[in-house]
Amino acid sequence: MLALLEFIFSTVGLTMIVTQSRLFGPIRDLCGKIHKGLGYLMGCPMCFGLWAGILVYFLQVYNIDFILHGFMGSITSYIFYLILSPLMKKYD
């Protein structure tokens, strides 16, 4: 069960980093200019999620946990930010 949760959180974290983050914004734009289909892949969570799941699977098989933990930390931090953001604004 724990391996499944690790897989899910890692895949979602990687997908959100690539398709939604400001960090990858210029890369998404560049990919869209190079090839329109590649631009769609980098901007679509469902499309990129397929390839993210495959990559995360192979990272698990080869025990490259530090990258997986980074992806999990990313999505966990973002979820907590979404939950706590309204509270922080309320008490500012």
Z-matrix of the N, CA and C atoms (Angstrom, degrees):
N
C 1 1.461
C 2 1.533 1 111.15
N 3 1.335 2 115.93 1 -40.87
C 4 1.451 3 120.04 2 -179.90
C 5 1.527 4 111.28 3 -64.86
N 6 1.326 5 117.31 4 -37.55
C 7 1.468 6 120.81 5 178.21
C 8 1.529 7 110.88 6 -64.38
N 9 1.320 8 117.11 7 -37.11
C 10 1.460 9 120.81 8 177.93
C 11 1.526 10 110.85 9 -65.70
N 12 1.330 11 117.15 10 -43.59
C 13 1.463 12 120.12 11 177.91
C 14 1.527 13 111.26 12 -64.27
N 15 1.320 14 116.48 13 -38.99
C 16 1.461 15 120.40 14 176.37
C 17 1.529 16 110.35 15 -61.95
N 18 1.321 17 116.31 16 -43.29
C 19 1.468 18 120.92 17 178.59
C 20 1.529 19 110.71 18 -62.00
N 21 1.328 20 117.06 19 -46.98
C 22 1.467 21 121.23 20 -177.53
C 23 1.524 22 110.86 21 -63.86
N 24 1.325 23 117.35 22 -51.02
C 25 1.461 24 119.95 23 -177.92
C 26 1.530 25 111.70 24 -64.56
N 27 1.319 26 117.59 25 -37.85
C 28 1.458 27 120.19 26 178.31
C 29 1.520 28 111.45 27 -66.04
N 30 1.321 29 116.68 28 -43.44
C 31 1.464 30 120.58 29 -179.39
C 32 1.527 31 111.08 30 -65.51
N 33 1.320 32 116.64 31 -45.02
C 34 1.468 33 120.16 32 179.65
C 35 1.528 34 110.41 33 -65.98
N 36 1.321 35 117.03 34 -40.51
C 37 1.468 36 120.06 35 178.67
C 38 1.517 37 112.01 36 -61.44
N 39 1.323 38 116.50 37 -47.77
C 40 1.466 39 120.36 38 178.09
C 41 1.519 40 111.14 39 -61.35
N 42 1.319 41 116.96 40 -43.98
C 43 1.462 42 121.15 41 -179.47
C 44 1.527 43 111.44 42 -61.46
N 45 1.319 44 117.21 43 -44.59
C 46 1.462 45 120.39 44 -179.24
C 47 1.527 46 111.33 45 -67.83
N 48 1.330 47 117.21 46 -38.01
C 49 1.464 48 120.05 47 178.87
C 50 1.528 49 110.18 48 -61.07
N 51 1.314 50 116.98 49 -46.91
C 52 1.468 51 120.40 50 -174.68
C 53 1.526 52 111.64 51 -75.99
N 54 1.332 53 118.16 52 -42.63
C 55 1.469 54 119.26 53 -172.44
C 56 1.520 55 114.81 54 -88.23
N 57 1.337 56 118.74 55 -19.47
C 58 1.461 57 119.37 56 -172.86
C 59 1.521 58 115.41 57 -125.00
N 60 1.328 59 119.03 58 -19.12
C 61 1.464 60 120.14 59 -171.12
C 62 1.529 61 112.32 60 -77.01
N 63 1.317 62 114.51 61 155.21
C 64 1.467 63 120.81 62 175.47
C 65 1.517 64 110.54 63 -68.26
N 66 1.315 65 116.12 64 -31.22
C 67 1.458 66 121.16 65 -178.82
C 68 1.525 67 111.58 66 -57.98
N 69 1.320 68 117.32 67 -40.69
C 70 1.454 69 121.67 68 -178.34
C 71 1.525 70 113.11 69 -93.89
N 72 1.337 71 118.94 70 3.12
C 73 1.458 72 121.91 71 179.61
C 74 1.525 73 113.61 72 -54.96
N 75 1.333 74 118.18 73 -51.84
C 76 1.464 75 119.07 74 178.89
C 77 1.535 76 113.09 75 -63.11
N 78 1.325 77 116.37 76 -34.25
C 79 1.462 78 119.90 77 178.87
C 80 1.525 79 110.15 78 -68.61
N 81 1.347 80 116.68 79 -40.80
C 82 1.475 81 119.92 80 176.92
C 83 1.524 82 110.53 81 -61.84
N 84 1.337 83 116.52 82 -43.16
C 85 1.468 84 120.34 83 178.91
C 86 1.521 85 111.44 84 -62.62
N 87 1.323 86 116.74 85 -44.25
C 88 1.460 87 121.17 86 179.39
C 89 1.526 88 110.86 87 -63.00
N 90 1.331 89 117.18 88 -42.66
C 91 1.472 90 120.47 89 178.66
C 92 1.524 91 110.84 90 -63.45
N 93 1.338 92 117.01 91 -36.92
C 94 1.451 93 120.46 92 177.42
C 95 1.519 94 112.53 93 -65.47
N 96 1.348 95 116.95 94 -33.46
C 97 1.458 96 120.71 95 177.91
C 98 1.522 97 111.55 96 -74.89
N 99 1.334 98 116.66 97 -34.36
C 100 1.461 99 120.58 98 -179.91
C 101 1.527 100 110.54 99 -69.73
N 102 1.338 101 115.67 100 -48.97
C 103 1.467 102 120.55 101 -178.42
C 104 1.519 103 108.11 102 -151.94
N 105 1.317 104 116.46 103 127.26
C 106 1.457 105 120.67 104 -175.37
C 107 1.534 106 112.15 105 -59.83
N 108 1.323 107 117.66 106 -40.17
C 109 1.464 108 121.29 107 179.53
C 110 1.517 109 112.42 108 -64.60
N 111 1.332 110 116.25 109 -37.17
C 112 1.460 111 120.60 110 177.96
C 113 1.526 112 110.44 111 -67.83
N 114 1.319 113 116.97 112 -35.10
C 115 1.461 114 121.30 113 175.78
C 116 1.516 115 111.50 114 -64.18
N 117 1.345 116 116.81 115 -40.37
C 118 1.463 117 120.29 116 176.36
C 119 1.520 118 111.08 117 -64.37
N 120 1.334 119 116.52 118 -41.47
C 121 1.463 120 120.89 119 179.57
C 122 1.518 121 111.17 120 -60.36
N 123 1.317 122 117.27 121 -44.60
C 124 1.463 123 121.45 122 -176.99
C 125 1.527 124 112.46 123 -72.68
N 126 1.320 125 118.41 124 -17.81
C 127 1.459 126 121.11 125 -178.66
C 128 1.514 127 114.66 126 -105.85
N 129 1.312 128 117.48 127 -5.69
C 130 1.466 129 121.31 128 -175.61
C 131 1.537 130 109.84 129 -107.32
N 132 1.340 131 118.17 130 112.27
C 133 1.463 132 119.77 131 -179.85
C 134 1.526 133 113.53 132 -59.66
N 135 1.310 134 117.32 133 -35.20
C 136 1.462 135 119.46 134 -179.57
C 137 1.529 136 110.77 135 -70.42
N 138 1.315 137 117.28 136 -43.67
C 139 1.470 138 121.52 137 -179.74
C 140 1.523 139 110.79 138 -67.18
N 141 1.315 140 115.89 139 -48.83
C 142 1.465 141 119.02 140 -178.30
C 143 1.521 142 111.07 141 -69.61
N 144 1.334 143 117.47 142 -30.76
C 145 1.463 144 121.32 143 179.78
C 146 1.521 145 112.85 144 -58.35
N 147 1.331 146 117.07 145 -33.34
C 148 1.465 147 120.74 146 176.52
C 149 1.524 148 109.88 147 -60.18
N 150 1.324 149 116.71 148 -50.89
C 151 1.457 150 120.96 149 -177.00
C 152 1.521 151 111.12 150 -72.58
N 153 1.329 152 116.58 151 -31.80
C 154 1.465 153 119.65 152 175.73
C 155 1.526 154 110.48 153 -64.52
N 156 1.328 155 117.10 154 -40.94
C 157 1.461 156 120.90 155 177.62
C 158 1.515 157 112.15 156 -62.03
N 159 1.319 158 116.61 157 -40.77
C 160 1.471 159 120.50 158 178.40
C 161 1.531 160 109.94 159 -65.65
N 162 1.336 161 117.36 160 -44.63
C 163 1.460 162 120.81 161 179.38
C 164 1.532 163 111.03 162 -62.67
N 165 1.335 164 116.69 163 -45.54
C 166 1.465 165 120.18 164 -179.57
C 167 1.521 166 110.53 165 -62.93
N 168 1.316 167 118.02 166 -37.80
C 169 1.461 168 120.88 167 177.26
C 170 1.526 169 110.38 168 -57.87
N 171 1.331 170 116.71 169 -48.14
C 172 1.455 171 119.50 170 -178.93
C 173 1.528 172 112.12 171 -69.04
N 174 1.334 173 117.87 172 -32.72
C 175 1.461 174 119.71 173 175.31
C 176 1.525 175 110.81 174 -65.42
N 177 1.346 176 117.01 175 -35.80
C 178 1.465 177 120.31 176 176.11
C 179 1.520 178 111.01 177 -68.31
N 180 1.320 179 117.14 178 -42.02
C 181 1.464 180 121.06 179 -178.57
C 182 1.531 181 110.02 180 -60.67
N 183 1.338 182 116.71 181 -40.93
C 184 1.461 183 120.52 182 -178.10
C 185 1.525 184 112.93 183 -93.26
N 186 1.340 185 117.62 184 11.94
C 187 1.473 186 124.14 185 175.05
C 188 1.520 187 113.81 186 53.74
N 189 1.313 188 116.22 187 47.21
C 190 1.468 189 120.89 188 175.85
C 191 1.533 190 106.19 189 -98.45
N 192 1.331 191 114.60 190 73.26
C 193 1.461 192 120.88 191 -170.46
C 194 1.520 193 114.40 192 -74.37
N 195 1.322 194 118.62 193 -28.38
C 196 1.461 195 118.60 194 -176.20
C 197 1.528 196 111.40 195 -63.71
N 198 1.315 197 118.36 196 -33.18
C 199 1.469 198 121.04 197 176.96
C 200 1.529 199 109.59 198 -71.92
N 201 1.330 200 116.89 199 -43.34
C 202 1.470 201 120.76 200 178.70
C 203 1.524 202 110.95 201 -61.37
N 204 1.320 203 117.27 202 -40.04
C 205 1.466 204 120.14 203 179.69
C 206 1.525 205 110.85 204 -66.66
N 207 1.316 206 117.26 205 -33.35
C 208 1.464 207 120.01 206 174.74
C 209 1.524 208 111.77 207 -63.71
N 210 1.334 209 116.78 208 -43.09
C 211 1.464 210 120.34 209 177.88
C 212 1.524 211 110.86 210 -63.94
N 213 1.339 212 116.33 211 -42.30
C 214 1.468 213 120.32 212 179.41
C 215 1.522 214 111.11 213 -65.69
N 216 1.324 215 116.84 214 -40.52
C 217 1.457 216 120.02 215 177.80
C 218 1.514 217 112.07 216 -63.00
N 219 1.323 218 115.78 217 -36.10
C 220 1.459 219 120.42 218 179.90
C 221 1.524 220 111.94 219 -63.28
N 222 1.317 221 116.79 220 -51.38
C 223 1.466 222 118.90 221 -176.77
C 224 1.522 223 111.39 222 -71.11
N 225 1.328 224 117.60 223 -34.75
C 226 1.456 225 120.40 224 177.88
C 227 1.524 226 110.51 225 -64.90
N 228 1.317 227 117.18 226 -43.31
C 229 1.468 228 120.77 227 177.88
C 230 1.519 229 111.18 228 -63.16
N 231 1.317 230 116.74 229 -39.90
C 232 1.460 231 120.12 230 -179.85
C 233 1.526 232 111.12 231 -66.76
N 234 1.325 233 117.80 232 -40.33
C 235 1.468 234 121.40 233 177.98
C 236 1.523 235 109.95 234 -62.42
N 237 1.327 236 117.00 235 -46.32
C 238 1.464 237 119.89 236 178.66
C 239 1.523 238 111.43 237 -64.37
N 240 1.322 239 117.40 238 -36.39
C 241 1.460 240 120.36 239 176.29
C 242 1.527 241 110.51 240 -61.05
N 243 1.333 242 116.98 241 -45.70
C 244 1.461 243 120.06 242 179.45
C 245 1.521 244 112.06 243 -62.49
N 246 1.317 245 116.97 244 -36.10
C 247 1.464 246 120.98 245 179.74
C 248 1.528 247 110.92 246 -72.61
N 249 1.320 248 116.80 247 -44.02
C 250 1.468 249 121.11 248 -173.13
C 251 1.524 250 114.52 249 -87.36
N 252 1.312 251 118.15 250 -18.53
C 253 1.458 252 121.25 251 -177.34
C 254 1.533 253 113.34 252 -57.18
N 255 1.335 254 119.39 253 -46.24
C 256 1.469 255 117.90 254 177.76
C 257 1.532 256 112.95 255 -62.08
N 258 1.321 257 117.06 256 -35.34
C 259 1.464 258 120.19 257 178.73
C 260 1.527 259 111.34 258 -67.95
N 261 1.329 260 116.42 259 -39.09
C 262 1.457 261 119.85 260 179.68
C 263 1.527 262 110.76 261 -65.93
N 264 1.331 263 116.85 262 -38.88
C 265 1.464 264 120.20 263 179.22
C 266 1.516 265 110.99 264 -70.05
N 267 1.325 266 116.74 265 -33.05
C 268 1.469 267 121.37 266 -178.53
C 269 1.526 268 111.19 267 -65.38
N 270 1.324 269 116.68 268 -37.47
C 271 1.458 270 120.63 269 -174.92
C 272 1.521 271 113.52 270 -101.45
N 273 1.312 272 118.96 271 11.28
C 274 1.470 273 121.23 272 176.06
C 275 1.491 274 111.64 273 -81.50
